[in-house]
Amino acid sequence: MKTNNLVASLLSVIAVYGLACSKENAATNTLVSSSSVNNAVTLSSCDSFVYADTIFYPEELPDDYIVKPKYKLTGTFGAYPDGLEINPNNGNIDITESETGLKYLVWYVPFGRQDTCKKFVTVSGINYVDSIYTLTSTDPGVMKPVYNASLLKQTDCNGGCEFDDGPDDDDGDGFADEPPAGQEVIPQGVAMSKLTGNVNLRKSLKNGALGVNPPNGAVKNFMLNYRIGDKSSKSLNKIGFRLYYYKTKADIPAKLLQQIEAKKKLVLFNENDTDPYKVAYTVSSSASSVVAKHGNGETRCRPPYIIVTAK
């Protein structure tokens, strides 16, 4: 009887030791390929990785607006593309400090595992698509905002919208939530509708947005402050954009063309990307960064590049 107890005890120790070793070995493999659906955690094991919603709207709060996972999880967190301020240790997302108007693939690698749980999270706001506009006699080149990372949705202005907001306290609650003076884009020559955010690029050049008779390769960065009457309740939002001018398409540098194509691949749209497990990317569970499979690690979604050519 004592012999049987001794054997059982030894087997128990060996089993525990073997389990600990297997966990340790799994933890040392920190590189996770998410392009393979076979490596993905099954849905049932990822049910606990969830946020309160899939779209989050900016809010005016005394402190930053922080969104937390519904359940406490142990592991490593990250997001693709760059722009989402996510805590790599607990998955908390700082909406206030994140780039708005973008859809993100948020991932979670549990401790002791090699697989990846994935969710889509959108931070509400507008974006402008990286584009090349060639002005013609019939096409003035109008860039339009993309709302909530969807090419199919109109900006929700049912509660009113104001694009190119300035430090004017038009909401009557003081100047603490107003943008800095001097950032308005319309006084700088950008022909923007304050109601829609649409920009007439031909008029913008004529207005001197890139200077009088802009030289080939002229470029300037702008910061657009705006308010949307959706669930954000007209909380101040912003997006920067970069405007280029070239006389012809042939004058656009090859490197700039490569950058704009790489930036396009970083932007996810709701109607095109419905399955987070089919988005090709590579994550490292030992870091919070996510790198596109085709390189271009230095390329970011923001600011969008808007290139205008005369012909």
Sequence and secondary structure as in RCSB ss.txt:
>XXXX:A:sequence
MKTNNLVASLLSVIAVYGLACSKENAATNTLVSSSSVNNAVTLSSCDSFVYADTIFYPEELPDDYIVKPKYKLTG
TFGAYPDGLEINPNNGNIDITESETGLKYLVWYVPFGRQDTCKKFVTVSGINYVDSIYTLTSTDPGVMKPVYNAS
LLKQTDCNGGCEFDDGPDDDDGDGFADEPPAGQEVIPQGVAMSKLTGNVNLRKSLKNGALGVNPPNGAVKNFMLN
YRIGDKSSKSLNKIGFRLYYYKTKADIPAKLLQQIEAKKKLVLFNENDTDPYKVAYTVSSSASSVVAKHGNGETR
CRPPYIIVTAK
>XXXX:A:secstr
 HHHHHHHHHHHHHHHHHHHHHHHHHHH  EEE S GGGB  GGGGTT   S SEE     SS  EE  SS   E
EEEEESTT EE TTT  EETTTS SSEEEEEEEEETT   BEEEEEEE SEE   EEEE  SS   EE  EETTB
TT     TT EEES  SS TTSS STTS  TT  SGGGT EE TTT  EEHHHHHHTTTT SS  TTEEEEEEEE
EEESSTTTT  EEEEEEEEEESSGGGS HHHHHHHHHHHHH   TTT   GGGS  EEETTSS EE TT  TT  
S S EEEEE  
